[in-house]
Each structure stands twice: as structure tokens, then as C-alpha cells.
Amino acid sequence: MPPTFELVVCITAAALFDCTEAREILNRDGFEACKEHQRANLMVPHQPGVGYPLVRSLLALNEAAEKQLVEVVLISCTDSDSGERIRQSIHHYELPITHEDQVRTVLCGTSSKAFTGIAAALVCSIVNTTPNISSNPIQIPESLHCQESDSKLDMTVLPSEVNTSTKYVPSASLPYLSWPEGQVRIAFDGDSVLFSDQAECVFKTEGLEGFFEFERKHGHIALPKGPMQAFALKFQKLRQSLGENHKWRVRTFLVTARNDVYEIERLFIYVRFPPIFQHLLAFIRTWAQHVGLYGQVYCYLGGYSWAILCAYICHTYLSPIKSLSSIEHFSIDEFFSLVQKIFSTFAQFNWSSQELCLYSKSYKQMTLSNKSSVHNRGSMRIISPSPPYNNTGRSTTNSTRDLIIQEFQCVLQLLDSVNIITCEDKMNALKQILELNNDFPNEKTKSLLQLTLSSENIHEIDEWIGWIKSRLVRFVNDCEEECHLIIQTQCSIEYQSNNTEAFYSLAFQLDPQTLDQHQNFFRCLKKCLHQFNLYPNRKTSMKVSYKIVSIHDWKLERMQPKLQRIIK
């Protein structure tokens, strides 16, 4: 009879309990000495191992939900004495682990060679997508070669260097991690875990340049599925089964090194995604929309100790947030408090002034004397997550410009205690951000794409612009990659006095005639306009049109009665 549990997890005894002492005796004195040791300590329970906190937390979900959602299966190759001690340890800690009698009976006295086949058959009979947890990377892989295909079985191998004697923390290597009691957190790597190892293979065969070229060409194509995607989907289904009152008990995180560590601010600040970043997000967004799985926090890190640093930030600073349905729902105080804490974490590292990146990498460093020019300014905005998040965005009149300036002021105040970053560097960073909003269009631009947005009231326009801004990002990148057009993405938004119409302008470094004759440009624009019409709260009164004008004509229009002008 197939299991009715939402999630079934197989775990070895060495992962569930700390068996290092018995293992050392086995390696040093032999099998008989190990059996004697286990027999003499039969009633002495093992200490919790590296997988114990996870198992305890998973089983606690059943109690919270008052129904059987999670099943934990013990599967190990042990002799009769070791198996009996493990059984006594399970009873000591009152762990409701099933199949324990069956596994012990089948495997006691079984040779290691025969174990692989028996274990494989047992696991396959339990569930096709059951994750196996082991503290020994050699212990289970052979068992995956069973009659079922390898892709149907997922295995999580815990690092061997992690101390398995800890009682209350998931890893002795990270003793400072903590989160709300009763909450389970799973962090997934990107490549080769949630997604396939396609990118890894390209990197190994063609090198870094080949890898970047591959990402540029395939940025619009979703990444193939990885070996742990089935488990992630099961985990999300488990979360949904907990109900609204207990969803906070299950949290998922995506940890990936697909971006630069100096642009960690992209967790909350968007600075035009490079092609390699689009590739990843394309998959995340389509996957989230179609299968309902999403990580409540996306942390894009690179360089040194990125996984540990990400885990530290998530577990330490996101603990108070029990339900994160949308970043857009944060209050201003909550938002900046969280950003401050994240930046303070990075402030402890030895950044030099040249490496300080508080603004888009398209900038050139310049001093207060303006000796070096600044060009190709990139746009920045608060990220507006794709569905199932609320994607309407913050009110336009209260969002991008003020929030960016306010956030960087907070960051600069935070970094005041870091002596290696000079006051001049920090003031320079803020000055460039402030100047972003006072230089539209710059002297190199020759034409504007002006979108006219109309609706019945200013509130509807504000919400629609929040949606449109998130869609314009892809249009900007398409123009730069497919059409080879340079766009000054620091746009302007102008409201008419009746508050029922607004102009959204993007500046180009090409004259209007060239744009009119550019087929790829209009193909990208048509695709972008189609996205505008997909706004879920769109009303019949909401309309959009466009025109391409020269900078000269645009300036002449602005000499007419002045409009209420808000720079974004």
C-alpha cells in the first residue's frame, strides 16, 4: 500500500546519532571489539547526531498539524548489537520513526555488499522521491543503482567535517545559527541541486569565458531540473498541507553563487540584472508560477564562504518573520532595519575602498573633484517579486528615488565604524546616487521612448507603474543584448495635473530614425507591451500607448506649462 505521508525521509543511524566512538573502535580494534562495546553500552543512548535536529523538527510538524504529514525511515547496515542500541536510543529520545523494526530485522547480520541491494529495494518500495540523509558519503550512493531510475531517488549527504555530537544546533561548525522553535529550514544550492549541472559542465569543458557566453545565449531559457527538485516540490506541498496557521513552520531558501559578492545588495536593491542572472531568475519565476514552489528568501552571493554567510543572515535576521508573503508588505522601518543588519554583516570583512560597491558596476569610481567621468548609469529599484508574490509594487510617489537614497544613507551610517573605508569614498558613493536623479537625459542621448499611461485615478496608475517597471527590466536587457542599443535606464515619470495620465520615458543613444528602422527593437517593444496588458488587476480604463521623439522635440515640449515631475 503506497504511503499517505506528504514527505518520507530515509536516514542512516550514523546521521541520526553520534556513532563516532563505535566507529573508532571498529577501525582500531576490529568487528568483535565493536560488538562487545555496543553490548556493554546497550542501555546507554547515543548522543544526537548531525541529522537529529532536522528529524526532530520534521516529526514535530505532525504534532503541530495534528495529522501524519512526515514519516522518517531509519535505514542502516548494522550488526544485531549495534542495531539494538540504536533502537534503544530511538525509544530514549521518543522519536516516532517508522520501519525501525523491519529495517533492523532485515539488515542485522547482512553483509555490506548485500546491504546496498536490500536498501535500494526498501527505499524504492517506500517512495520514489524519498531523500536519503547520510553522514557518510560512501554509505548510500551504491544503493541508488536499483531497478528504479537514479533520477527518482534524491540523496542529501551531510559534510563529514561537521561534528555530529551537538545536541541543540544543526552544526557545531555554525553554533551561532538559531531560528524559531518548531520551524524547519531547508537551504538549496542552485546548480547541480535544484537545477541541473548544465552550467557546471560548460564551465569545465569551455572555461569561464565559454560559460559566460553560454549564459548570454541561453539567458531567456529556463534552467533544466536538478536532482533535488522533486524533494523541494514535496517540501513545498508539505508546507501547504500545514495550513495558513502553520505555514511559518516550514521555510525554504535558495543559496547560489551565480552573482558577485560585492552586489549582495541585490537581495533588496535591483541594479540591472546581467545575462547570467537572468538565466537563473527566468527559471525561478516560471517554476514559482507553474508549480507553486518559491524560496521565501533569495540570497545571491559569491566568493568567500558564501553558503555559511547566507545561512547566517537568513537564520539570524529573518527569524522574526514568520510569514513572508511579499517584500512589498514590509513597512519602511522593517525594510531598512533588515537591510541595515545585512550590510552590517558584510562590514566585518576587509573591504578596500576600490572594492566598495554601493552602486551599479557600470559606474566609474570618481573623487569629489569629479576627475573621472561617470557613464552608463544603471537603474535601481526595490525588487518587485514575481507571482505568487504581490507584484503591484509600492506607491510610485513614495518609492524608488527616496527609498534608494534613504537606504544608502543607512548603509553609509552603518559603515562609519569601518576604518578602512574613508569618509570621502562614502560621500562619493552617496553623491553619485543623488546625481542619478538630476541628470535625465544625459548629453549622449538622442531620442526617447515615451510611454503614455492613463487610468481613472492616480492610485491605479501608481499600481500599474509598479507592475510595468518590473517588466521594463527585461525590455531594457533585450534592447542591449539583441538590438545592441544603449539605454540610459534612469528613467523619468511625469504626472499630468489631472492625475489620470503619466509619461514614462526611456532614453536612447540613437536618433529616432534609426529606432524606427530597427526591426528587433519593435519586436522587443511589442513583447514588452504585451506584458503590460497581463497586469492581473488591470481595468478597461487602463490604457498604454507609445511614441518615439527626439531629445530636441522633447525639450521643446517641456518648455510648455510645467508638469508635476517626479524622477524615478
N, C-alpha and C positions, 0 to 999 in steps of 0.2 A: 504494500500500500504506500503510495507516494506521501511524503511529509507534507504537513499543512503549515509548517512554520514559514514565516517570511524570509528568515535568514538562518542558514545552518553553517556553523563554523567547526572545522576539524582542527584539533590542536594536539601536539605531542606532549608527553609528560615532561620532557626536558624544557619545554617552553612554559608550561603551566606552573611547574615547580622548579626550585633551585636544586638540581641534581649534580652540581659540580663536585661535591665531596665523593659521591659514589663513583663518578666518572674517573676521578683521580685515582681512587683505589683500584678500579678496574684496569686502568692503564699501567699502574705501578706494580700491583701485586697479582693481577690475574682475575679470572672469572670467579673461581671458587671463593677467593677472599672477599670479592664484592658481594657475593650471595650471603656470606657469613655476616658481613657488615649490615646488610639490609635486614637479615633475620634478627640480629641483635637489636636493631633500632626500629623494629616493626611498628611499635606504638608511638614512635617519635615522628610527628608530621614533618614533611618537607617545608622549608621556607618558601614563600611565594616567589615565583619566577618572573621572567620578563613579560610573559603573556598574561599573568594573573590579573593585573588591574583591568585589562581590556575584557577578559572573560567575566570578571565580577560586574563590571559596568554593563556589559551586554545582557547578562542574566537579570540584572536589576530592572531592565526595561519591561520584562514580563510582569514583574510585580507592580510597576507604575501603571502599565496599561491594563492590568487585571485580565490579561489573556496571553496565551502562549505565542509569542512572536519570534523568539530566538531560541535555537537549540544549539548547544555546544557538545561536540562529539570528541571524546578522547581516543586517540589512535596512536599507539606506540609499540615498539618492539622491545619487550622486557621479559625477564625470567619470572618465575612464579613468585619469588620472594620480593623482588622489586615491584612487581605488579600489585601485590597485596599491600605494600607500604604506600603505594600511590593511591590505592583505593581508600585506605585509612585516612590519608591526607585529605582526600576529597570529602569524606564524611566529617573530618575535623573542621574544615572551613565551611561546611554546609553548602557545598556547591551542587546545584541540581543538574549535573552533567549526565546526559543520557548515553546509552550504548556502552556504558562503562563495563558492565558485567560481560556483555557479548565480546567486546574488544579484548578484555583480559583473558577470557576463556579461549578465544581463537588464537591469540598471539603468544600466550605463555608457552615457552619451550620451542617456539618456532624459530628456525634459523633466519639469519638476516637476509639471506638470498631469497628464501621463500616469502619473507615478510613483504617485500616490495609488491609481489603479485597479489597477495591477500589484501594488503592495504589498499591497493588500487581498486580491486573489485569491491571492497567495502565502501570506499569513498564514492565510487561510481554508482553504487546502489542507493546511496543516501540522497545525493542531489547532484545535478550536472554542473552547477556553478558554485560549488562549495569552496570557500577559501581555506587553504591549509596554513596553519601558523606553526613554524618551527624555529627553534633557536640554533639548529644545526643545518647549514645549507646543503649538506651531503645526504641528509637523512631521508628526505622525501622525493627529490626530483625523479629518481628512477621509477617511483610508483606512478608517475604520471603517464608512463608508457603502457596504458591499459587498452581495453577494447574501445573505449571512448576516445574521441579525438583530443589532442592536447589542448586545443583552444577552449574546450568545455570545462577545464579544471584550472583554477587560479590558485597560485601559491604565494604567500607572503612570507619571506624569510627575514627574520629579525637579525640585526647586526650581531655578530659573535662577540664584539668587544663590549657590548652592553652588559653591565653587571646584572645578573639575574637574582640577586639576593635581596633586592629592595622590596619593601612591603607596601609603601603608600604612594610612590611616584612611578610613572611609567618607565623611566630610565634613570639609572644612577648617574649617567653622563649629563643629564639635564635636570638637576634637582630643583631648579627654580621654577619649573613649569607647574602650573596648577590651573584648575578650572572648576566651575560649579559642581558640587557633589551631585551625582546621578546623571551627569552628562557624558556622552560618548563622542569623542572627536577622532575623525579619520582624515589624515592628510595624504593626498595622492600626488605622486610625481606626474609630470606631463608625458614627455616622450618615453616610449617603451613601457608605460604603465597604463594610463588612461588612453593614450594614443599609441599608435604603432611605432616601431623603431625605424620607420622610413627615413626620417631626418638623420638619425644616427648612422645608418648605412651610407647615406650620401656623403656625410662628413668623413667617414672612414675611407671611402673609395676616391673621393674627389677633393678632399681637403676643405678648409674653411671658405675659400673663395667659391668653390663649387657649391658648397652648402648655401651660401648667401644667394647665389644665382638661382638655385633651385627654389628657394623660398620666395624670391621675387616673382618667378614664373608661376608658382602654384599658390600665391597668397589668397586667391579667391576660392580655392578648393579646400573643402573640409579635410582635416587630418583623418587617416584611417583609424578604425577602432583598435584599442590596445587590449592586452590580456586581462587587465583589471576592470574593464568597463562593465562587464557582466556583474561583478561584485558591487561596483558603485551603483548600478541600477537597482540591485537588490537592497542596498543600504538606503537608497532614496525611497524605495517602496516601503521599507520598514518605517522610515520617518513619517510617511504619510499615514501609515496604519496606526501610529501613536495618537493621532487626533490633534486638533488645534491646541489643546491644553498641554500637550506633552511633546510637541514638535521640537521645542528647545533642547530636549534631551539628546538629540542627535544633530551633530554639526559636521559638515564636510568642508575640506579645504583643498585648493589646488596650489601646489608648490612647484614652480618651474623656473629654470634658469634661462629662459628664452629672451631675457632682456638685460640691460645694463644696470649694474648695481647703483650707479650714480643717478639713475632715473627712477628710483624707488618711489618718488612722489607720484608716479603714475597710478599708484594704488587709489589715489583720490583726485589727482590732477591729470588731465589728459593733455599731452603735448604731441600732437600728430603722430599716430602710430606708424612705425616703419613697416615695410612689407613683411618682415619676419614675424612681427607682432600681429599683423592682420591675419596671417595664416592660422595662428592659434585661436584668435578670437572668433574667426569665422566658424570654426568647429564648435567652440564652446556655445556660441549663440544659437546655432541651428540645433545643436543637441539639446540645449535647455528648452527650446521652444517645442520640439517634437516629442521628447521623452520625459520632460518634466524634471530632469536632474540638473541641479546647479550647485556650485560651491558658494556658500554664503560669503566667502571672502576669497578674492583672487590676489595672490601676492606674487608679483613678478620680480624676482631677484636674480642676481648673478654674482660671479666672483666668489669671495671667501665665505665659507660656512653658511651658504645661503639657506639650506634647509633648516639648520638649527636656529638661525636668526629669524626666519619666518615663523617657526613654531613658537619661539619666544614671544614675538609680537602678538601673534594670534591668541595664544593661551593666556598671556599676561594682561593684554589690553582690551581684548574683546570679550572677556569673561562676563562682564555685567550685561552684555547684550544677549538676552535670551531668545529673541526673535528678530532677525534682521531681514524683513521683507523687502526693504528698499533703502538705499543710502539717501534717497530723496526725502525720506521721512525723518532724518536726523534734524534735531534743532541745530541752530548755528553754534550754540555753546558745545553741544555734544560733538559736533563735527570737528571743530577746531581743537577741542580737548584731545580727541583721538589722534588727530594729525600731529599735534604737539608731542605726544608721547612717542609716536613712531619716529619722528625726527630726532627726538632726544636719544633714542636707542642708537641711531646712526652717528650721533655726535660723539660717541665714545671712541670711534675709530680715528685713525691717524690720517685725516684728510689734509691734503695740501691745498693751498689757495687755488692752484691750477686745476685741481680735481673737483673743487666745489661746483656743483651743478644745480643751481636753484632755478634754472631757466632752460629753455629749449637748447639742444645741442647745435641748432642752426645758428646760434649766436656766436659772435667772436668776442673773446674777452676784451674789455676796454677799461681804461682807467677813468677817473673822474675828469681828467683833462681831455677826454674824447680823442685820444691819439689814434685809436683803432676804430674803424667803422663797424657798424652793426648792419647786417643784411639778412634777407630771407627770414623774417620773423615768423615764428610758428605760433599757431593759436593755442590757447589754453582754456580749458573749461572744466567744470565739475563733471565727472563721468555720469552719464545717464544710462544705467544698465538696461540691457535688452530684456524683453519678456522672459520669465514671468515677473520681472520687477515692474514697478510703476514707472513708465518711461515718459511721463509728461514733462518732467524737468521742473526746476524751481521757477518761480515767477521771474520773468526776464528782467524786470525793472529792479530786481534785488539780487541778481545772481553774479554773472561771470566776472565783470570788472572788479566790483567791490570785494567779492569773496576771494579772488586771486590776490589782490593787494593785501587784504586783511590777513590771509593765510600766510603769505610770505613775511609779513611783519611779525607774526607769531613765531615763525621759524627763525627769523633773524634774532629775535629776543632770546630764543632758546639757545642759540649758538654763541651768545655773548660770552659764555663761560669757557668756550673752546679757544685757547690762546693762539693756536696755530692759524686760525682764520682771522685775518686782520679786519678792523672796522671798515677800512676802505673797500675791501672786497665785498663785504656785506652790503654796504651802502650802494656800491656799484650795481650789485645784483638787483636791489630794490629799484634803483633808478631806471634800469633798463625795462623793468616790468611796468613802471609808471609811464615811461615814454611810449610803451606799446600802444597806449590808449590815446595818444595825442599826435599820431603820425599816420593818418589814413586819408588818402592813399599816399604812398611814398613817391619819390621823384622818378622811380623806374617804371611805374605802372602807366599803361596807355589806354586801358579800357576797363569797363566794369560790367559784370553780370548783375543786374538788379532784379531781384525777386519782389513782386508786389503781393503782399498777403492781406487778405481782407476777411472780416467777420463782423458779427453783430456787436461785439463789445471787446474791450481791451483784455479782459480775463481770458477769453477764448483765444485771442491772438497770442497772448503770453504762453499759454499751454502748448499751442501749436508750434510756436517757435522753439520751445524746449525739445519737441519731437524732431523738428526739421534740423536743428543744429546737430543732433546726433547722426542724422542721415547724410548731412553735408560732408562729414568726415570722409566717407567712402568716395564721394564725388571728387573731393579735393585730391585724394590719392590716385584715383583713376585718371584724373587730368594730368597729374605729374608723371605717372608711370606709362600710361597708354598713349597719351597725347603729347607728352614731353612739354607741358605747359608750366610756366612758373606762376604760382598764385600767391598773392600776399594774403594769407589766411587770417590776418587780423581784420575782421570784417566790421562793418558798421550797421547799426539798426536804427532806423528813424521812424518815429510815430507821427502821423498827422494829428492835427489838433482835435479832430472829432473822435480819436481813439478807436476807430474802426478799420484803420488801414496802416500798414507798416511796410517799410522798404528794407530789404536785407540785401546787402551789396558785397560782392567778392571782386577783388581787383586782380587784373592780369597784366603781365608784361608784354602783351601782344596788342596790336591795334585791332579795332572792331572788324575790319575787312578780313583779316587773317582768321579770326574766330568764326566768322560767318561761313568761311570756306572749309572749315576743319570738320570733316565728317565724324571722326572719332569723338570730337568734343560734343557734338549734338547727340550722339548715341549715348554718351555718359550722362548728359544733361537729361535726356528723355528718361533714362533709367532712374535717375535721382528724383525727377518729378513724380514718377510713378510711386516711389516710396512715400512721398509726401501724402499722397491720396490714401495710403494704407493706415493713416493715423486712426487708432481704434475709437476715439471719441469725436471723430470728425462729423460736423454737421453740414447740411446742404448750404448754409450761408458761408462756409469757409471756402475761399477760392484763392488760387495762386496763379500768377502769370509772370512772365519774364521779358526782359529786353536787354540788349547789349548796347551800351553807349560809350562814347569816347570820354576820356577824362575831361577834355575841354568842355564838352556839352554838359557833363555832369556838374562841373564847377559853375557854368552859366545858370543852370537850374537852381543852384544853391544861392545865387545872388538874389533870388526871389524872396518873398517874406519867409523869415527863418522858421524852420520847423523845430519842434521839440526833439532834440537829438540826444540819443543815448548810445555811447560807444560800448561795444561788446568785444 
